[in-house]
Amino acid sequence: GKTTLITQAANLAWERGMFVVTSAGNEGDGRWQYIGAPADAEGAIAVAAVDRDGQRAGFSSMGPTADSRAKPDLAAMGEATVVASPGGYYS
């Protein structure tokens, strides 16, 4: 939560008044399932992905941080999500 360059940058931005939002990560279905940099920054809002039932998407990284802080901070629909595409289409 304090050592990587990107995490230090996120914390510095937060300290200077910027609202830092980042993905919790996509390691949930991998060997390392936990959040990493910069989601581990104290000053970053880490966002996990959930499915339509509000359950964590399998790929979305989980907490806690290496120093036992509760993360991710919030979740948003991220699996089987409908999005607008250029030209007025949805996919």
MODELLER restraints for C-alpha pairs under 7 A, 6 or more apart:
rsr = mdl.restraints
at = mdl.atoms
rsr.add(forms.Gaussian(group=physical.xy_distance, feature=features.Distance(at['CA:1:A'], at['CA:7:A']), mean=6.48, stdev=0.5))
rsr.add(forms.Gaussian(group=physical.xy_distance, feature=features.Distance(at['CA:1:A'], at['CA:40:A']), mean=4.74, stdev=0.5))
rsr.add(forms.Gaussian(group=physical.xy_distance, feature=features.Distance(at['CA:1:A'], at['CA:41:A']), mean=4.80, stdev=0.5))
rsr.add(forms.Gaussian(group=physical.xy_distance, feature=features.Distance(at['CA:1:A'], at['CA:42:A']), mean=6.71, stdev=0.5))
rsr.add(forms.Gaussian(group=physical.xy_distance, feature=features.Distance(at['CA:2:A'], at['CA:8:A']), mean=5.94, stdev=0.5))
rsr.add(forms.Gaussian(group=physical.xy_distance, feature=features.Distance(at['CA:2:A'], at['CA:41:A']), mean=6.64, stdev=0.5))
rsr.add(forms.Gaussian(group=physical.xy_distance, feature=features.Distance(at['CA:4:A'], at['CA:37:A']), mean=6.87, stdev=0.5))
rsr.add(forms.Gaussian(group=physical.xy_distance, feature=features.Distance(at['CA:6:A'], at['CA:37:A']), mean=6.55, stdev=0.5))
rsr.add(forms.Gaussian(group=physical.xy_distance, feature=features.Distance(at['CA:6:A'], at['CA:38:A']), mean=5.63, stdev=0.5))
rsr.add(forms.Gaussian(group=physical.xy_distance, feature=features.Distance(at['CA:7:A'], at['CA:37:A']), mean=5.59, stdev=0.5))
rsr.add(forms.Gaussian(group=physical.xy_distance, feature=features.Distance(at['CA:7:A'], at['CA:38:A']), mean=4.42, stdev=0.5))
rsr.add(forms.Gaussian(group=physical.xy_distance, feature=features.Distance(at['CA:7:A'], at['CA:41:A']), mean=5.23, stdev=0.5))
rsr.add(forms.Gaussian(group=physical.xy_distance, feature=features.Distance(at['CA:10:A'], at['CA:20:A']), mean=6.52, stdev=0.5))
rsr.add(forms.Gaussian(group=physical.xy_distance, feature=features.Distance(at['CA:10:A'], at['CA:38:A']), mean=6.64, stdev=0.5))
rsr.add(forms.Gaussian(group=physical.xy_distance, feature=features.Distance(at['CA:10:A'], at['CA:41:A']), mean=6.52, stdev=0.5))
rsr.add(forms.Gaussian(group=physical.xy_distance, feature=features.Distance(at['CA:10:A'], at['CA:43:A']), mean=6.45, stdev=0.5))
rsr.add(forms.Gaussian(group=physical.xy_distance, feature=features.Distance(at['CA:10:A'], at['CA:44:A']), mean=6.28, stdev=0.5))
rsr.add(forms.Gaussian(group=physical.xy_distance, feature=features.Distance(at['CA:11:A'], at['CA:41:A']), mean=6.09, stdev=0.5))
rsr.add(forms.Gaussian(group=physical.xy_distance, feature=features.Distance(at['CA:11:A'], at['CA:42:A']), mean=6.60, stdev=0.5))
rsr.add(forms.Gaussian(group=physical.xy_distance, feature=features.Distance(at['CA:11:A'], at['CA:43:A']), mean=4.89, stdev=0.5))
rsr.add(forms.Gaussian(group=physical.xy_distance, feature=features.Distance(at['CA:11:A'], at['CA:44:A']), mean=6.95, stdev=0.5))
rsr.add(forms.Gaussian(group=physical.xy_distance, feature=features.Distance(at['CA:14:A'], at['CA:20:A']), mean=6.31, stdev=0.5))
rsr.add(forms.Gaussian(group=physical.xy_distance, feature=features.Distance(at['CA:14:A'], at['CA:43:A']), mean=5.29, stdev=0.5))
rsr.add(forms.Gaussian(group=physical.xy_distance, feature=features.Distance(at['CA:20:A'], at['CA:43:A']), mean=6.86, stdev=0.5))
rsr.add(forms.Gaussian(group=physical.xy_distance, feature=features.Distance(at['CA:20:A'], at['CA:44:A']), mean=4.93, stdev=0.5))
rsr.add(forms.Gaussian(group=physical.xy_distance, feature=features.Distance(at['CA:20:A'], at['CA:45:A']), mean=6.08, stdev=0.5))
rsr.add(forms.Gaussian(group=physical.xy_distance, feature=features.Distance(at['CA:21:A'], at['CA:44:A']), mean=5.65, stdev=0.5))
rsr.add(forms.Gaussian(group=physical.xy_distance, feature=features.Distance(at['CA:21:A'], at['CA:45:A']), mean=4.69, stdev=0.5))
rsr.add(forms.Gaussian(group=physical.xy_distance, feature=features.Distance(at['CA:21:A'], at['CA:46:A']), mean=6.17, stdev=0.5))
rsr.add(forms.Gaussian(group=physical.xy_distance, feature=features.Distance(at['CA:22:A'], at['CA:39:A']), mean=5.96, stdev=0.5))
rsr.add(forms.Gaussian(group=physical.xy_distance, feature=features.Distance(at['CA:22:A'], at['CA:44:A']), mean=6.71, stdev=0.5))
rsr.add(forms.Gaussian(group=physical.xy_distance, feature=features.Distance(at['CA:22:A'], at['CA:45:A']), mean=6.16, stdev=0.5))
rsr.add(forms.Gaussian(group=physical.xy_distance, feature=features.Distance(at['CA:22:A'], at['CA:46:A']), mean=5.16, stdev=0.5))
rsr.add(forms.Gaussian(group=physical.xy_distance, feature=features.Distance(at['CA:22:A'], at['CA:47:A']), mean=6.17, stdev=0.5))
rsr.add(forms.Gaussian(group=physical.xy_distance, feature=features.Distance(at['CA:23:A'], at['CA:39:A']), mean=6.55, stdev=0.5))
rsr.add(forms.Gaussian(group=physical.xy_distance, feature=features.Distance(at['CA:23:A'], at['CA:46:A']), mean=5.52, stdev=0.5))
rsr.add(forms.Gaussian(group=physical.xy_distance, feature=features.Distance(at['CA:23:A'], at['CA:47:A']), mean=4.91, stdev=0.5))
rsr.add(forms.Gaussian(group=physical.xy_distance, feature=features.Distance(at['CA:23:A'], at['CA:48:A']), mean=6.36, stdev=0.5))
rsr.add(forms.Gaussian(group=physical.xy_distance, feature=features.Distance(at['CA:24:A'], at['CA:35:A']), mean=5.54, stdev=0.5))
rsr.add(forms.Gaussian(group=physical.xy_distance, feature=features.Distance(at['CA:24:A'], at['CA:39:A']), mean=5.39, stdev=0.5))
rsr.add(forms.Gaussian(group=physical.xy_distance, feature=features.Distance(at['CA:24:A'], at['CA:46:A']), mean=4.83, stdev=0.5))
rsr.add(forms.Gaussian(group=physical.xy_distance, feature=features.Distance(at['CA:24:A'], at['CA:47:A']), mean=5.01, stdev=0.5))
rsr.add(forms.Gaussian(group=physical.xy_distance, feature=features.Distance(at['CA:24:A'], at['CA:48:A']), mean=5.03, stdev=0.5))
rsr.add(forms.Gaussian(group=physical.xy_distance, feature=features.Distance(at['CA:24:A'], at['CA:60:A']), mean=6.78, stdev=0.5))
rsr.add(forms.Gaussian(group=physical.xy_distance, feature=features.Distance(at['CA:24:A'], at['CA:61:A']), mean=5.61, stdev=0.5))
rsr.add(forms.Gaussian(group=physical.xy_distance, feature=features.Distance(at['CA:24:A'], at['CA:72:A']), mean=6.03, stdev=0.5))
rsr.add(forms.Gaussian(group=physical.xy_distance, feature=features.Distance(at['CA:25:A'], at['CA:35:A']), mean=5.77, stdev=0.5))
rsr.add(forms.Gaussian(group=physical.xy_distance, feature=features.Distance(at['CA:25:A'], at['CA:36:A']), mean=6.89, stdev=0.5))
rsr.add(forms.Gaussian(group=physical.xy_distance, feature=features.Distance(at['CA:25:A'], at['CA:60:A']), mean=5.88, stdev=0.5))
rsr.add(forms.Gaussian(group=physical.xy_distance, feature=features.Distance(at['CA:25:A'], at['CA:61:A']), mean=4.98, stdev=0.5))
rsr.add(forms.Gaussian(group=physical.xy_distance, feature=features.Distance(at['CA:26:A'], at['CA:59:A']), mean=5.06, stdev=0.5))
rsr.add(forms.Gaussian(group=physical.xy_distance, feature=features.Distance(at['CA:26:A'], at['CA:60:A']), mean=4.75, stdev=0.5))
rsr.add(forms.Gaussian(group=physical.xy_distance, feature=features.Distance(at['CA:26:A'], at['CA:61:A']), mean=5.34, stdev=0.5))
rsr.add(forms.Gaussian(group=physical.xy_distance, feature=features.Distance(at['CA:27:A'], at['CA:33:A']), mean=4.82, stdev=0.5))
rsr.add(forms.Gaussian(group=physical.xy_distance, feature=features.Distance(at['CA:27:A'], at['CA:34:A']), mean=6.49, stdev=0.5))
rsr.add(forms.Gaussian(group=physical.xy_distance, feature=features.Distance(at['CA:27:A'], at['CA:59:A']), mean=5.83, stdev=0.5))
rsr.add(forms.Gaussian(group=physical.xy_distance, feature=features.Distance(at['CA:27:A'], at['CA:60:A']), mean=6.09, stdev=0.5))
rsr.add(forms.Gaussian(group=physical.xy_distance, feature=features.Distance(at['CA:27:A'], at['CA:61:A']), mean=4.86, stdev=0.5))
rsr.add(forms.Gaussian(group=physical.xy_distance, feature=features.Distance(at['CA:28:A'], at['CA:34:A']), mean=6.66, stdev=0.5))
rsr.add(forms.Gaussian(group=physical.xy_distance, feature=features.Distance(at['CA:28:A'], at['CA:58:A']), mean=5.72, stdev=0.5))
rsr.add(forms.Gaussian(group=physical.xy_distance, feature=features.Distance(at['CA:28:A'], at['CA:59:A']), mean=4.34, stdev=0.5))
rsr.add(forms.Gaussian(group=physical.xy_distance, feature=features.Distance(at['CA:28:A'], at['CA:60:A']), mean=4.63, stdev=0.5))
rsr.add(forms.Gaussian(group=physical.xy_distance, feature=features.Distance(at['CA:28:A'], at['CA:61:A']), mean=4.14, stdev=0.5))
rsr.add(forms.Gaussian(group=physical.xy_distance, feature=features.Distance(at['CA:28:A'], at['CA:62:A']), mean=6.40, stdev=0.5))
rsr.add(forms.Gaussian(group=physical.xy_distance, feature=features.Distance(at['CA:29:A'], at['CA:58:A']), mean=5.62, stdev=0.5))
rsr.add(forms.Gaussian(group=physical.xy_distance, feature=features.Distance(at['CA:29:A'], at['CA:59:A']), mean=4.88, stdev=0.5))
rsr.add(forms.Gaussian(group=physical.xy_distance, feature=features.Distance(at['CA:33:A'], at['CA:61:A']), mean=5.41, stdev=0.5))
rsr.add(forms.Gaussian(group=physical.xy_distance, feature=features.Distance(at['CA:33:A'], at['CA:62:A']), mean=6.21, stdev=0.5))
rsr.add(forms.Gaussian(group=physical.xy_distance, feature=features.Distance(at['CA:34:A'], at['CA:61:A']), mean=5.00, stdev=0.5))
rsr.add(forms.Gaussian(group=physical.xy_distance, feature=features.Distance(at['CA:34:A'], at['CA:62:A']), mean=4.72, stdev=0.5))
rsr.add(forms.Gaussian(group=physical.xy_distance, feature=features.Distance(at['CA:34:A'], at['CA:63:A']), mean=5.47, stdev=0.5))
rsr.add(forms.Gaussian(group=physical.xy_distance, feature=features.Distance(at['CA:35:A'], at['CA:61:A']), mean=5.10, stdev=0.5))
rsr.add(forms.Gaussian(group=physical.xy_distance, feature=features.Distance(at['CA:35:A'], at['CA:62:A']), mean=5.65, stdev=0.5))
rsr.add(forms.Gaussian(group=physical.xy_distance, feature=features.Distance(at['CA:35:A'], at['CA:63:A']), mean=5.94, stdev=0.5))
rsr.add(forms.Gaussian(group=physical.xy_distance, feature=features.Distance(at['CA:35:A'], at['CA:65:A']), mean=6.68, stdev=0.5))
rsr.add(forms.Gaussian(group=physical.xy_distance, feature=features.Distance(at['CA:39:A'], at['CA:46:A']), mean=5.02, stdev=0.5))
rsr.add(forms.Gaussian(group=physical.xy_distance, feature=features.Distance(at['CA:40:A'], at['CA:65:A']), mean=5.97, stdev=0.5))
rsr.add(forms.Gaussian(group=physical.xy_distance, feature=features.Distance(at['CA:45:A'], at['CA:73:A']), mean=5.79, stdev=0.5))
rsr.add(forms.Gaussian(group=physical.xy_distance, feature=features.Distance(at['CA:46:A'], at['CA:71:A']), mean=6.68, stdev=0.5))
rsr.add(forms.Gaussian(group=physical.xy_distance, feature=features.Distance(at['CA:46:A'], at['CA:72:A']), mean=4.80, stdev=0.5))
rsr.add(forms.Gaussian(group=physical.xy_distance, feature=features.Distance(at['CA:46:A'], at['CA:73:A']), mean=5.24, stdev=0.5))
rsr.add(forms.Gaussian(group=physical.xy_distance, feature=features.Distance(at['CA:46:A'], at['CA:74:A']), mean=6.66, stdev=0.5))
rsr.add(forms.Gaussian(group=physical.xy_distance, feature=features.Distance(at['CA:47:A'], at['CA:72:A']), mean=5.74, stdev=0.5))
rsr.add(forms.Gaussian(group=physical.xy_distance, feature=features.Distance(at['CA:47:A'], at['CA:73:A']), mean=6.11, stdev=0.5))
rsr.add(forms.Gaussian(group=physical.xy_distance, feature=features.Distance(at['CA:47:A'], at['CA:74:A']), mean=5.09, stdev=0.5))
rsr.add(forms.Gaussian(group=physical.xy_distance, feature=features.Distance(at['CA:47:A'], at['CA:75:A']), mean=5.07, stdev=0.5))
rsr.add(forms.Gaussian(group=physical.xy_distance, feature=features.Distance(at['CA:47:A'], at['CA:76:A']), mean=6.88, stdev=0.5))
rsr.add(forms.Gaussian(group=physical.xy_distance, feature=features.Distance(at['CA:48:A'], at['CA:60:A']), mean=5.83, stdev=0.5))
rsr.add(forms.Gaussian(group=physical.xy_distance, feature=features.Distance(at['CA:48:A'], at['CA:61:A']), mean=6.83, stdev=0.5))
rsr.add(forms.Gaussian(group=physical.xy_distance, feature=features.Distance(at['CA:48:A'], at['CA:72:A']), mean=5.99, stdev=0.5))
rsr.add(forms.Gaussian(group=physical.xy_distance, feature=features.Distance(at['CA:48:A'], at['CA:74:A']), mean=6.29, stdev=0.5))
rsr.add(forms.Gaussian(group=physical.xy_distance, feature=features.Distance(at['CA:48:A'], at['CA:75:A']), mean=4.48, stdev=0.5))
rsr.add(forms.Gaussian(group=physical.xy_distance, feature=features.Distance(at['CA:48:A'], at['CA:76:A']), mean=6.44, stdev=0.5))
rsr.add(forms.Gaussian(group=physical.xy_distance, feature=features.Distance(at['CA:49:A'], at['CA:56:A']), mean=6.00, stdev=0.5))
rsr.add(forms.Gaussian(group=physical.xy_distance, feature=features.Distance(at['CA:49:A'], at['CA:57:A']), mean=5.47, stdev=0.5))
rsr.add(forms.Gaussian(group=physical.xy_distance, feature=features.Distance(at['CA:49:A'], at['CA:60:A']), mean=5.52, stdev=0.5))
rsr.add(forms.Gaussian(group=physical.xy_distance, feature=features.Distance(at['CA:49:A'], at['CA:75:A']), mean=5.53, stdev=0.5))
rsr.add(forms.Gaussian(group=physical.xy_distance, feature=features.Distance(at['CA:49:A'], at['CA:76:A']), mean=5.33, stdev=0.5))
rsr.add(forms.Gaussian(group=physical.xy_distance, feature=features.Distance(at['CA:49:A'], at['CA:77:A']), mean=5.67, stdev=0.5))
rsr.add(forms.Gaussian(group=physical.xy_distance, feature=features.Distance(at['CA:49:A'], at['CA:78:A']), mean=4.52, stdev=0.5))
rsr.add(forms.Gaussian(group=physical.xy_distance, feature=features.Distance(at['CA:49:A'], at['CA:79:A']), mean=6.81, stdev=0.5))
rsr.add(forms.Gaussian(group=physical.xy_distance, feature=features.Distance(at['CA:50:A'], at['CA:56:A']), mean=4.27, stdev=0.5))
rsr.add(forms.Gaussian(group=physical.xy_distance, feature=features.Distance(at['CA:50:A'], at['CA:57:A']), mean=4.65, stdev=0.5))
rsr.add(forms.Gaussian(group=physical.xy_distance, feature=features.Distance(at['CA:50:A'], at['CA:75:A']), mean=6.36, stdev=0.5))
rsr.add(forms.Gaussian(group=physical.xy_distance, feature=features.Distance(at['CA:50:A'], at['CA:76:A']), mean=5.87, stdev=0.5))
rsr.add(forms.Gaussian(group=physical.xy_distance, feature=features.Distance(at['CA:50:A'], at['CA:77:A']), mean=4.95, stdev=0.5))
rsr.add(forms.Gaussian(group=physical.xy_distance, feature=features.Distance(at['CA:50:A'], at['CA:78:A']), mean=5.46, stdev=0.5))
rsr.add(forms.Gaussian(group=physical.xy_distance, feature=features.Distance(at['CA:50:A'], at['CA:79:A']), mean=6.25, stdev=0.5))
rsr.add(forms.Gaussian(group=physical.xy_distance, feature=features.Distance(at['CA:51:A'], at['CA:57:A']), mean=5.58, stdev=0.5))
rsr.add(forms.Gaussian(group=physical.xy_distance, feature=features.Distance(at['CA:51:A'], at['CA:77:A']), mean=5.71, stdev=0.5))
rsr.add(forms.Gaussian(group=physical.xy_distance, feature=features.Distance(at['CA:51:A'], at['CA:78:A']), mean=6.26, stdev=0.5))
rsr.add(forms.Gaussian(group=physical.xy_distance, feature=features.Distance(at['CA:51:A'], at['CA:79:A']), mean=4.98, stdev=0.5))
rsr.add(forms.Gaussian(group=physical.xy_distance, feature=features.Distance(at['CA:52:A'], at['CA:77:A']), mean=6.67, stdev=0.5))
rsr.add(forms.Gaussian(group=physical.xy_distance, feature=features.Distance(at['CA:57:A'], at['CA:79:A']), mean=6.17, stdev=0.5))
rsr.add(forms.Gaussian(group=physical.xy_distance, feature=features.Distance(at['CA:62:A'], at['CA:72:A']), mean=6.62, stdev=0.5))
rsr.add(forms.Gaussian(group=physical.xy_distance, feature=features.Distance(at['CA:63:A'], at['CA:70:A']), mean=6.22, stdev=0.5))
rsr.add(forms.Gaussian(group=physical.xy_distance, feature=features.Distance(at['CA:63:A'], at['CA:71:A']), mean=4.86, stdev=0.5))
rsr.add(forms.Gaussian(group=physical.xy_distance, feature=features.Distance(at['CA:63:A'], at['CA:72:A']), mean=6.05, stdev=0.5))
rsr.add(forms.Gaussian(group=physical.xy_distance, feature=features.Distance(at['CA:64:A'], at['CA:70:A']), mean=4.92, stdev=0.5))
rsr.add(forms.Gaussian(group=physical.xy_distance, feature=features.Distance(at['CA:64:A'], at['CA:71:A']), mean=5.28, stdev=0.5))
rsr.add(forms.Gaussian(group=physical.xy_distance, feature=features.Distance(at['CA:65:A'], at['CA:71:A']), mean=6.40, stdev=0.5))
rsr.add(forms.Gaussian(group=physical.xy_distance, feature=features.Distance(at['CA:82:A'], at['CA:90:A']), mean=6.50, stdev=0.5))
rsr.add(forms.Gaussian(group=physical.xy_distance, feature=features.Distance(at['CA:82:A'], at['CA:91:A']), mean=5.59, stdev=0.5))
rsr.add(forms.Gaussian(group=physical.xy_distance, feature=features.Distance(at['CA:83:A'], at['CA:90:A']), mean=5.56, stdev=0.5))
rsr.add(forms.Gaussian(group=physical.xy_distance, feature=features.Distance(at['CA:83:A'], at['CA:91:A']), mean=5.57, stdev=0.5))
rsr.add(forms.Gaussian(group=physical.xy_distance, feature=features.Distance(at['CA:84:A'], at['CA:90:A']), mean=4.52, stdev=0.5))
rsr.add(forms.Gaussian(group=physical.xy_distance, feature=features.Distance(at['CA:84:A'], at['CA:91:A']), mean=6.54, stdev=0.5))
rsr.add(forms.Gaussian(group=physical.xy_distance, feature=features.Distance(at['CA:85:A'], at['CA:91:A']), mean=6.71, stdev=0.5))
